[in-house]
């Protein structure tokens, strides 16, 4: 869908990300989603982490936690405590 909005083939978008950012499309998207999650954790501290994960496009909590830790080197709960 992202490639379609840019009016390019998905393969070209993937190749661009791999060649220029050294990351896969899923890594690129997850980093964007995690940045949004960090923003929501700061601005809406009363929201449950599961709700934030869903709002940021993650379909499962385990995927969210894994991606969050990969991007930030910490868990969402520790991130909240240390903000």
C-alpha positions as CSV (number, residue, x, y, z in Angstrom):
1,X,0.0,0.0,0.0
2,X,2.9,2.4,0.8
3,X,4.5,1.6,-2.5
4,X,1.2,2.2,-4.3
5,X,0.9,5.6,-2.7
6,X,4.3,6.4,-4.0
7,X,3.4,5.0,-7.4
8,X,6.3,2.6,-7.4
9,X,6.6,-1.2,-7.4
10,X,6.9,-2.8,-3.9
11,X,10.2,-4.4,-5.0
12,X,11.7,-1.0,-5.8
13,X,10.6,0.4,-2.4
14,X,12.2,-2.6,-0.6
15,X,15.4,-2.3,-2.6
16,X,15.6,1.5,-1.9
17,X,15.2,0.9,1.9
18,X,17.8,-2.0,1.8
19,X,20.3,0.0,-0.3
20,X,19.9,3.4,1.4
21,X,18.9,2.7,4.9
22,X,20.3,-0.8,5.3
23,X,16.9,-2.0,6.7
24,X,14.0,-4.1,5.5
25,X,10.5,-2.6,5.0
26,X,9.3,-4.2,8.2
27,X,12.2,-2.7,10.2
28,X,11.4,0.7,8.6
29,X,7.7,0.5,9.5
30,X,8.3,-0.8,13.0
31,X,10.8,2.0,13.8
32,X,8.2,4.5,12.7
33,X,5.5,2.8,14.8
34,X,7.8,2.7,17.8
35,X,8.5,6.4,17.6
36,X,4.7,6.9,17.7
37,X,4.5,4.6,20.7
38,X,7.2,6.5,22.5
39,X,5.2,9.7,21.9
40,X,2.0,8.2,23.2
41,X,3.8,6.8,26.2
42,X,5.0,10.3,27.1
43,X,1.8,12.2,26.3
44,X,-0.8,9.7,27.5
45,X,0.8,7.9,30.5
46,X,-2.5,6.5,31.7
47,X,-3.1,4.5,28.5
48,X,-2.4,0.8,28.8
49,X,0.6,-0.4,26.9
50,X,-1.6,-2.8,25.0
51,X,-3.8,0.0,23.8
52,X,-0.8,2.0,22.6
53,X,0.5,-1.1,20.7
54,X,-2.8,-1.4,19.0
55,X,-3.0,2.3,18.2
56,X,0.5,2.1,16.6
57,X,-0.6,-0.7,14.3
58,X,0.7,-3.8,16.1
59,X,-1.6,-6.8,16.0
60,X,-0.1,-8.6,18.9
61,X,1.5,-7.5,22.2
62,X,4.4,-9.9,21.8
63,X,5.3,-8.3,18.4
64,X,5.1,-4.9,19.9
65,X,7.3,-5.7,22.9
66,X,9.9,-7.4,20.7
67,X,10.0,-4.4,18.2
68,X,10.0,-1.9,21.1
69,X,13.0,-3.6,22.8
70,X,14.8,-3.9,19.4
71,X,14.4,-0.2,18.6
72,X,14.9,1.2,22.1
73,X,17.0,-1.5,23.9
74,X,14.4,-1.4,26.7
75,X,10.9,-2.5,27.5
76,X,7.9,-0.2,27.3
77,X,7.4,-0.3,31.1
78,X,11.1,0.7,31.7
79,X,10.8,3.4,29.1
80,X,7.8,4.9,31.0
81,X,9.7,4.8,34.3
82,X,12.8,6.4,32.8
83,X,11.2,9.1,30.7
